[in-house]
Amino acid sequence: GNAPFYPGSDTIHSDFASLPNAQVIDGDTSVFEKQQHPILIPNVDADEESQSDVFTREAFCPVLAEVPIDCPSDNALSFLQTATKFASTKCFGSLTCNILIPDVEVKTMHGFDDLIADLPFGVVGVNVWPVFAHSMPILLWGAPPGHVQSGTGFIGNAGLYKNPQKAVLRAPFHWLGLRALSVMPPLKTEKVFQRLASYKLRPNMVTQSMLFAAIFLGI
């Protein structure tokens, strides 16, 4: 993998790694090569001033923070309402957000679509990485109108819809294509996209089989 290309990313990575409870995931160093090691920050206290960077500073590096949230009820909708209120009011930014939820909960939940509609983010991913909207011209990429923390305006909208508010990507919790959309190690990513390019240039059973072999078998 390549070295980070965001200016100042190494300094920010070091700052997050020095936060309380931060864990730098070492693992197999050959997997990361020149890339930064992921940082996990569990049990972040939303009211602790020393950890405010977790909610207000854009990382531009691989950081995952876990924030325990007190919920007044044990049902899924109540938790989502509490969690989305936290994300909307405590976390800086208005570009994307992601919801992971089992399909059975969505089917039995009343008000899930309303909850998504009210989220102040330009791209919402349900069981799928919202960044994929950037590669889909029919969708939008940008902060919603009136929320300027992540900039103003959209790109995309190839369908020329009037006054779009946001893009929503939805996928089942478990599905065959999930592995193809997962974040892959750098060497596998290179192989997959080389074969994807070959398939796009010469679509046939051979190039398709080679693409699937790279995605699902890593060979």
Disulfide bonds with the S-S distance in Angstrom:
none
